[in-house]
Amino acid sequence: MRIVLAILVIVGIAGTLLTQRELLRLQREKPELLGSVGIIKIDWWWGCLRGIFRLGFSSAGESLPASSRWAFRLVMFTYAWLIALSLLVATGHVPRNL
C-alpha cells in the first residue's frame, strides 16, 4: 500500500509541475484561452481548478497539444484521489499499515 501511495505522490507532484509550466505558457501565449475557461489568475484556487478541469476534459482545450491536456487531467486525478483519501481518513477506513 505504501508503494502505491508513493507512486501517487510522485505522479501528483510531476503533474502539478507540468501543469504550472503549461499554465504560465498559456498565460504568456494565449491569455484569451485562459479567460475563456474562467482562469483570471493562476492561483490554484477553485476558479483556477475549474478552468484546469475544462482545459483537460472539455472542448475548450481541444486546440492544446495532447501532452498539455494530459497534464491537466493528471492534476485533476491527483485532486480526486486526495479527496478520496481524505474521506477515508475522516471516516476511519484507512488500513493501519498505511
Residue pairs with C-beta under 8 A, 6 or more apart in sequence:
1 95
1 97
1 98
2 97
2 98
5 98
8 78
8 81
11 74
11 77
11 78
12 74
12 75
12 78
12 81
12 82
14 74
15 71
15 74
15 75
15 77
15 78
16 75
16 78
18 71
18 74
19 52
19 71
19 72
19 74
19 75
20 42
22 64
22 68
22 71
22 72
23 34
23 39
23 42
23 52
24 42
26 33
26 34
26 64
27 34
27 42
33 55
33 60
33 63
33 64
34 40
34 51
36 60
37 50
37 51
37 54
37 55
37 58
37 60
37 61
38 47
38 50
38 51
38 54
39 47
39 48
39 51
39 52
40 47
41 48
42 48
49 76
49 79
52 72
52 75
52 76
53 72
53 76
54 60
54 61
55 61
55 64
55 68
55 69
55 72
56 69
56 70
56 71
56 72
56 73
56 75
56 76
57 72
57 73
57 76
61 68
61 69
61 72
85 94
88 94
